[in-house]
Amino acid sequence: MLSFMRALTGIGGGGLITLSTIVNSDVIPSSKRGIFQAFQNLLLGFGAICGASFGGTIASSIGWRWCFLIQVPISVISSILMNYYVPNQKEYNRQNSSIFQNPGKILRDIDVMGSILIITGLTLQLLYLSLGCSTSKLSWTSPSVLLLLVGSVIILLLFILHERKTSARAIIPMELVNSSYGVVVLSISILVGFASYAYLFTLPLFFQIVLGDSTAKAGLRLTIPSLFTPVGSLITGFSMSKYNCLRLLLYIGISLMFLGNFLFLFIEKTSPNWLIGLFLIPANLGQGITFPTTLFTFIFMFSKSDQATATSTLYLFRSIGSVWGVAISAGVIQLSFAGLLRSNLKGLLDENKIKKLIVQLSANSSYIGSLHGEVKNTVIKSFDEATKRAHLMSTLLSLLALILCILKDNLAKPKTRR
């Protein structure tokens, strides 16, 4: 039930983030859109900081359920404010009246089959990634697990074929991705989504297990560096409006993400708190710059009438990268951790005890707290190395995104469609 409700929440949250950007595209001129997007990202970043900071405190004091319950009145108040202060444009009001007179048109416009295909294809991918790194006898090369990957590829190919022929409003209109320039920009968005969410996923685990932080302290440790994400958005907005330097900003943002992931590789248990905080700043600042610049680089290829669809397309590709980032980094950490434990605990525990310990730690990482002496130190050291391997992967993918930026600039940019 918890997983189902989180999925339902994700549908709403994903739609909300996309729609807020689309509203900007509809009502704000291109010359001022960077500023408005910057302030939007500033508020979004502030909310994320509050969630990260207070979430750990709430979970450790009154229980994790309150992290969900407290969002209910906030959501209700936000819905009321939206209804009064974000009215539809007049042309949409006229369209809405005709739509409600003919509700069948809504169903014909919704790409139901495309939605089913892409959700099924991506779900099979997640199952493949999750089962392949489990502690059971299954692996990513097991025939039964590989069937999930093959099924995912086939279904996603069917999705592409369907999108080319559907008479409904396609989820990914093929005309948005028929240029090499657009494909490269979307590939960059996948890579930065991967790197940023892998980074956010592994940091709290690293803080709690390697540095020994409580849940609340791990959340608070992220607070100050996270402030630089909205700062990056503000820098982007003002720079775009005043200097029209979108291309340069994209290079700067991805370079900072690369630097931040690279610096994480040098954080040790003995590192002072100020140095850890300093090392976390570049990745957060880079994310704040990269996310809006990849968005504007892509949507400015199209006319205003197509920019809403282009926005949702880029967000879809970035979300795919985000899901891959969490799933694959979790898999890399789990598989590396298990392998390192088998190697490093030899001589300290017999093979059966090592297997049992791996199962217990995979089920609940807080079990580390019940260990003692050399065994505990070895487990923490092994997790530290496993986490660094995942971050090395994110570092290399950030470098790949930077290389794709160079490639993008050597491709012919499509003329903006009117």
LOFIGU-728379 format. One line per field, with one value per residue (C-alpha): residue number from 1; x, y, z. Coordinates in nm, 3 decimals, always signed. Example, Ala and Ser with C-alpha at 12.3 -4.5 7.8 and 13.67 -1.06 7.14 Angstrom:
# residues 2
nr = [1  2]
x = [+1.230  +1.367]
y = [-0.450  -0.106]
z = [+0.780  +0.714]
END
This chain:
# residues 418
nr = [1  2  3  4  5  6  7  8  9  10  11  12  13  14  15  16  17  18  19  20  21  22  23  24  25  26  27  28  29  30  31  32  33  34  35  36  37  38  39  40  41  42  43  44  45  46  47  48  49  50  51  52  53  54  55  56  57  58  59  60  61  62  63  64  65  66  67  68  69  70  71  72  73  74  75  76  77  78  79  80  81  82  83  84  85  86  87  88  89  90  91  92  93  94  95  96  97  98  99  100  101  102  103  104  105  106  107  108  109  110  111  112  113  114  115  116  117  118  119  120  121  122  123  124  125  126  127  128  129  130  131  132  133  134  135  136  137  138  139  140  141  142  143  144  145  146  147  148  149  150  151  152  153  154  155  156  157  158  159  160  161  162  163  164  165  166  167  168  169  170  171  172  173  174  175  176  177  178  179  180  181  182  183  184  185  186  187  188  189  190  191  192  193  194  195  196  197  198  199  200  201  202  203  204  205  206  207  208  209  210  211  212  213  214  215  216  217  218  219  220  221  222  223  224  225  226  227  228  229  230  231  232  233  234  235  236  237  238  239  240  241  242  243  244  245  246  247  248  249  250  251  252  253  254  255  256  257  258  259  260  261  262  263  264  265  266  267  268  269  270  271  272  273  274  275  276  277  278  279  280  281  282  283  284  285  286  287  288  289  290  291  292  293  294  295  296  297  298  299  300  301  302  303  304  305  306  307  308  309  310  311  312  313  314  315  316  317  318  319  320  321  322  323  324  325  326  327  328  329  330  331  332  333  334  335  336  337  338  339  340  341  342  343  344  345  346  347  348  349  350  351  352  353  354  355  356  357  358  359  360  361  362  363  364  365  366  367  368  369  370  371  372  373  374  375  376  377  378  379  380  381  382  383  384  385  386  387  388  389  390  391  392  393  394  395  396  397  398  399  400  401  402  403  404  405  406  407  408  409  410  411  412  413  414  415  416  417  418]
x = [+0.000  +0.283  +0.448  +0.118  +0.046  +0.398  +0.351  +0.023  +0.197  +0.474  +0.218  +0.079  +0.419  +0.561  +0.261  +0.276  +0.642  +0.586  +0.269  +0.427  +0.695  +0.434  +0.240  +0.560  +0.595  +0.237  +0.223  +0.584  +0.776  +1.094  +1.311  +1.186  +1.126  +1.468  +1.396  +1.053  +1.186  +1.467  +1.223  +1.010  +1.315  +1.414  +1.084  +1.097  +1.451  +1.351  +1.070  +1.309  +1.552  +1.278  +1.167  +1.518  +1.590  +1.263  +1.193  +1.470  +1.373  +1.005  +1.085  +1.317  +1.090  +0.720  +0.739  +0.779  +0.401  +0.384  +0.618  +0.324  +0.036  +0.181  +0.173  -0.206  -0.303  -0.016  -0.151  -0.507  -0.399  -0.186  -0.480  -0.705  -0.446  -0.387  -0.758  -0.786  -0.453  -0.370  -0.677  -0.687  -0.628  -0.949  -0.891  -0.854  -1.176  -1.356  -1.195  -1.289  -1.657  -1.659  -1.468  -1.718  -1.999  -1.820  -1.637  -1.560  -1.309  -1.101  -1.065  -0.977  -0.706  -0.546  -0.279  -0.395  -0.210  +0.111  +0.085  +0.036  +0.329  +0.580  +0.478  +0.499  +0.834  +0.992  +0.846  +1.005  +1.336  +1.306  +1.224  +1.529  +1.754  +1.606  +1.603  +1.947  +2.109  +1.912  +2.085  +1.919  +2.078  +1.948  +2.180  +2.161  +2.283  +2.035  +1.815  +1.489  +1.600  +1.728  +1.380  +1.256  +1.513  +1.428  +1.057  +1.124  +1.316  +1.044  +0.764  +0.950  +1.007  +0.634  +0.581  +0.795  +0.605  +0.273  +0.380  +0.452  +0.101  -0.133  -0.416  -0.426  -0.197  +0.132  +0.326  +0.647  +0.566  +0.824  +0.876  +1.035  +1.309  +1.380  +1.696  +2.042  +2.067  +1.744  +1.844  +2.178  +2.009  +1.764  +2.057  +2.227  +1.906  +1.904  +2.267  +2.229  +1.907  +2.096  +2.392  +2.187  +1.946  +2.217  +2.401  +2.096  +2.018  +2.361  +2.449  +2.213  +2.320  +2.684  +2.630  +2.441  +2.655  +3.006  +3.000  +2.766  +2.507  +2.154  +1.867  +1.809  +2.178  +2.212  +1.920  +2.063  +2.405  +2.246  +2.071  +2.337  +2.480  +2.123  +2.074  +2.308  +2.063  +1.816  +2.113  +2.223  +1.873  +1.885  +2.226  +2.084  +1.776  +1.961  +2.243  +2.000  +1.801  +2.098  +2.370  +2.186  +2.455  +2.252  +2.524  +2.794  +2.566  +2.508  +2.884  +2.929  +2.643  +2.755  +3.119  +3.015  +2.814  +3.121  +3.340  +3.095  +3.072  +3.451  +3.511  +3.282  +3.532  +3.772  +3.535  +3.657  +3.525  +3.789  +3.709  +3.609  +3.247  +3.332  +3.526  +3.241  +2.997  +3.234  +3.271  +2.892  +2.839  +2.953  +2.713  +2.416  +2.510  +2.565  +2.226  +2.057  +2.222  +2.199  +1.831  +1.687  +1.955  +1.889  +1.517  +1.556  +1.813  +1.554  +1.227  +1.372  +1.408  +1.031  +0.755  +0.555  +0.264  +0.494  +0.687  +0.442  +0.480  +0.857  +0.872  +0.691  +0.911  +1.233  +1.097  +1.006  +1.361  +1.511  +1.280  +1.390  +1.750  +1.652  +1.489  +1.792  +2.019  +1.850  +1.800  +2.143  +2.339  +2.150  +2.237  +2.604  +2.627  +2.451  +2.651  +2.982  +2.907  +2.830  +3.143  +3.366  +3.224  +3.296  +3.654  +3.729  +3.564  +3.762  +3.956  +3.718  +3.401  +3.332  +3.154  +2.809  +2.824  +2.933  +2.636  +2.399  +2.545  +2.506  +2.139  +2.077  +2.254  +2.069  +1.737  +1.823  +2.137  +2.084  +2.195  +2.548  +2.486  +2.465  +2.808  +3.129  +3.505  +3.690  +3.381  +3.196  +3.495  +3.532  +3.162  +3.174  +3.492  +3.333  +3.021  +3.240  +3.420  +3.091  +2.943  +3.252  +3.217  +2.862  +2.979  +3.264  +2.997  +2.805  +3.129  +3.199  +2.842  +2.873  +3.190  +3.002  +2.730  +3.003  +3.140  +2.789  +2.768  +3.074  +2.919  +2.593  +2.773  +2.915  +2.570  +2.336  +2.075  +1.724  +1.551  +1.281  +0.946  +0.680]
y = [+0.000  +0.239  +0.177  +0.227  +0.554  +0.679  +0.597  +0.791  +1.083  +1.066  +1.096  +1.412  +1.558  +1.489  +1.649  +1.949  +2.025  +1.990  +2.202  +2.483  +2.515  +2.495  +2.782  +2.987  +2.898  +3.004  +3.337  +3.464  +3.600  +3.411  +3.711  +3.706  +3.335  +3.269  +3.508  +3.360  +3.005  +3.102  +3.225  +2.916  +2.695  +2.906  +2.831  +2.467  +2.439  +2.606  +2.354  +2.067  +2.201  +2.226  +1.872  +1.732  +1.924  +1.865  +1.518  +1.352  +1.537  +1.445  +1.079  +1.044  +1.232  +1.167  +0.901  +0.874  +0.869  +1.235  +1.316  +1.221  +1.348  +1.698  +1.740  +1.700  +2.049  +2.203  +2.042  +2.156  +2.516  +2.513  +2.385  +2.663  +2.933  +2.790  +2.796  +3.166  +3.301  +3.085  +3.114  +2.960  +3.181  +3.284  +3.058  +2.758  +2.843  +2.833  +2.501  +2.360  +2.443  +2.254  +1.962  +1.914  +1.919  +1.635  +1.425  +1.155  +1.394  +1.381  +1.004  +1.026  +1.284  +1.088  +0.847  +0.558  +0.285  +0.490  +0.543  +0.172  +0.078  +0.323  +0.250  -0.125  -0.096  +0.118  -0.098  -0.407  -0.217  -0.135  -0.497  -0.606  -0.361  -0.445  -0.824  -0.831  -0.676  -0.870  -1.097  -1.404  -1.630  -1.401  -1.160  -0.918  -1.200  -1.464  -1.587  -1.522  -1.168  -1.099  -1.182  -0.873  -0.658  -0.812  -0.760  -0.399  -0.331  -0.492  -0.298  +0.033  -0.031  -0.093  +0.237  +0.420  +0.261  +0.349  +0.713  +0.743  +0.630  +0.734  +0.976  +1.083  +1.346  +1.156  +1.140  +1.197  +1.350  +1.217  +1.558  +1.670  +1.409  +1.383  +1.597  +1.493  +1.818  +1.745  +1.382  +1.494  +1.750  +1.485  +1.246  +1.515  +1.554  +1.178  +1.184  +1.487  +1.338  +1.015  +1.189  +1.427  +1.168  +0.907  +1.177  +1.264  +0.896  +0.793  +1.097  +1.027  +0.661  +0.761  +1.012  +0.766  +0.457  +0.588  +0.911  +0.772  +1.053  +1.021  +1.059  +1.417  +1.511  +1.361  +1.579  +1.891  +1.824  +1.860  +2.189  +2.453  +2.288  +2.245  +2.621  +2.649  +2.467  +2.759  +2.997  +2.825  +2.876  +3.246  +3.281  +3.113  +3.335  +3.664  +3.562  +3.448  +3.770  +4.006  +3.833  +3.572  +3.313  +2.990  +2.785  +2.893  +2.829  +2.472  +2.410  +2.568  +2.372  +2.031  +2.107  +2.187  +1.863  +1.674  +1.855  +1.790  +1.417  +1.402  +1.582  +1.339  +1.063  +1.234  +1.263  +1.042  +0.957  +1.189  +1.482  +1.798  +1.906  +2.236  +2.055  +1.808  +2.097  +2.275  +1.961  +1.929  +2.280  +2.237  +1.952  +2.139  +2.464  +2.277  +2.107  +2.444  +2.573  +2.258  +2.171  +2.499  +2.536  +2.189  +2.271  +2.604  +2.464  +2.209  +2.404  +2.710  +2.485  +2.500  +2.754  +2.865  +2.638  +2.333  +2.432  +2.279  +1.939  +1.990  +2.066  +1.748  +1.548  +1.676  +1.619  +1.263  +1.192  +1.355  +1.149  +0.831  +0.928  +0.999  +0.657  +0.489  +0.689  +0.569  +0.208  +0.153  +0.330  +0.125  -0.189  -0.092  -0.019  -0.339  -0.568  -0.397  -0.399  -0.771  -0.851  -0.638  -0.796  -1.147  -1.041  -0.820  -1.034  -1.348  -1.444  -1.252  -1.458  -1.794  -1.810  -1.889  -1.596  -1.365  -1.473  -1.424  -1.080  -0.973  -1.074  -0.886  -0.571  -0.580  -0.597  -0.325  -0.112  +0.008  -0.343  -0.205  -0.031  -0.368  -0.479  -0.432  -0.411  -0.505  -0.652  -0.319  -0.121  -0.357  -0.330  +0.051  +0.059  -0.177  +0.041  +0.350  +0.191  +0.067  +0.417  +0.567  +0.323  +0.445  +0.807  +0.729  +0.611  +0.938  +1.132  +0.956  +1.011  +1.382  +1.388  +1.213  +1.482  +1.745  +1.568  +1.559  +1.937  +1.975  +1.738  +1.937  +2.257  +2.089  +1.987  +2.204  +2.357  +2.322  +2.646  +2.747  +2.637  +2.903]
z = [+0.000  +0.084  -0.253  -0.436  -0.259  -0.324  -0.692  -0.691  -0.522  -0.783  -1.063  -0.906  -0.821  -1.165  -1.333  -1.102  -1.176  -1.549  -1.550  -1.350  -1.617  -1.894  -1.733  -1.753  -2.121  -2.193  -2.012  -1.997  -2.301  -2.391  -2.300  -1.939  -1.896  -1.742  -1.454  -1.381  -1.407  -1.169  -0.905  -0.954  -0.904  -0.603  -0.432  -0.539  -0.403  -0.078  -0.037  -0.108  +0.151  +0.411  +0.329  +0.359  +0.679  +0.863  +0.722  +0.918  +1.236  +1.199  +1.125  +1.424  +1.670  +1.599  +1.328  +0.949  +0.886  +0.981  +0.691  +0.468  +0.680  +0.717  +0.339  +0.321  +0.452  +0.254  -0.065  +0.007  +0.068  -0.249  -0.454  -0.325  -0.400  -0.746  -0.824  -0.741  -0.869  -1.173  -1.399  -1.743  -2.042  -2.222  -2.521  -2.289  -2.109  -2.443  -2.524  -2.184  -2.235  -2.566  -2.414  -2.132  -2.387  -2.568  -2.304  -2.560  -2.719  -2.400  -2.425  -2.793  -2.725  -2.440  -2.557  -2.336  -2.525  -2.530  -2.155  -2.092  -2.313  -2.166  -1.806  -1.866  -2.044  -1.773  -1.494  -1.647  -1.654  -1.284  -1.203  -1.400  -1.215  -0.873  -0.904  -1.063  -0.755  -0.494  -0.245  -0.392  -0.653  -0.927  -1.107  -1.400  -1.627  -1.503  -1.792  -1.603  -1.517  -1.868  -1.997  -1.815  -1.997  -2.333  -2.265  -2.169  -2.492  -2.707  -2.535  -2.562  -2.934  -2.967  -2.784  -3.040  -3.329  -3.164  -3.113  -3.484  -3.583  -3.302  -3.376  -3.010  -2.862  -2.855  -2.530  -2.726  -3.066  -3.309  -3.467  -3.138  -3.156  -3.529  -3.522  -3.401  -3.204  -3.012  -2.944  -2.800  -2.572  -2.449  -2.390  -2.181  -1.978  -1.910  -1.794  -1.565  -1.423  -1.356  -1.190  -0.976  -0.835  -0.781  -0.586  -0.376  -0.314  -0.192  +0.022  +0.317  +0.324  +0.324  +0.604  +0.823  +0.770  +0.705  +0.906  +1.174  +1.148  +1.279  +1.032  +1.149  +1.131  +0.783  +0.667  +0.831  +0.681  +0.336  +0.417  +0.351  +0.035  -0.096  -0.077  -0.373  -0.602  -0.609  -0.615  -0.936  -1.078  -0.992  -1.157  -1.466  -1.478  -1.440  -1.676  -1.946  -1.927  -1.918  -2.119  -2.331  -2.247  -2.241  -2.410  -2.164  -1.866  -1.979  -1.987  -1.643  -1.486  -1.610  -1.523  -1.166  -1.144  -1.263  -1.008  -0.723  -0.790  -0.828  -0.496  -0.314  -0.389  -0.145  +0.154  +0.440  +0.784  +0.933  +0.702  +0.893  +0.864  +0.693  +0.422  +0.362  +0.326  +0.087  -0.129  -0.156  -0.296  -0.661  -0.744  -0.596  -0.768  -1.094  -1.073  -1.021  -1.339  -1.553  -1.510  -1.645  -1.914  -2.060  -2.057  -2.238  -2.481  -2.590  -2.588  -2.765  -3.070  -3.112  -3.155  -2.853  -2.947  -2.925  -2.613  -2.365  -2.532  -2.560  -2.186  -2.092  -2.331  -2.174  -1.823  -1.922  -2.042  -1.733  -1.511  -1.687  -1.608  -1.247  -1.208  -1.364  -1.134  -0.817  -0.932  -1.087  -0.812  -0.554  -0.750  -0.780  -0.408  -0.307  -0.537  -0.457  -0.086  -0.086  -0.288  -0.066  +0.249  +0.119  +0.048  +0.350  +0.618  +0.533  +0.842  +1.069  +1.008  +0.848  +0.512  +0.653  +0.895  +0.614  +0.400  +0.691  +0.764  +0.400  +0.406  +0.731  +0.611  +0.277  +0.460  +0.714  +0.696  +1.056  +1.164  +1.140  +1.470  +1.648  +1.522  +1.717  +1.683  +1.367  +1.201  +1.228  +1.102  +0.805  +0.719  +0.728  +0.520  +0.264  +0.239  +0.198  -0.097  -0.251  -0.231  -0.392  -0.682  -0.742  -0.732  -0.970  -1.215  -1.170  -1.220  -1.549  -1.669  -1.588  -1.795  -2.077  -2.057  -2.092  -2.400  -2.549  -2.499  -2.719  -2.974  -2.965  -3.058  -3.367  -3.490  -3.694  -3.469  -3.617  -3.706  -3.460  -3.598  -3.632]
END
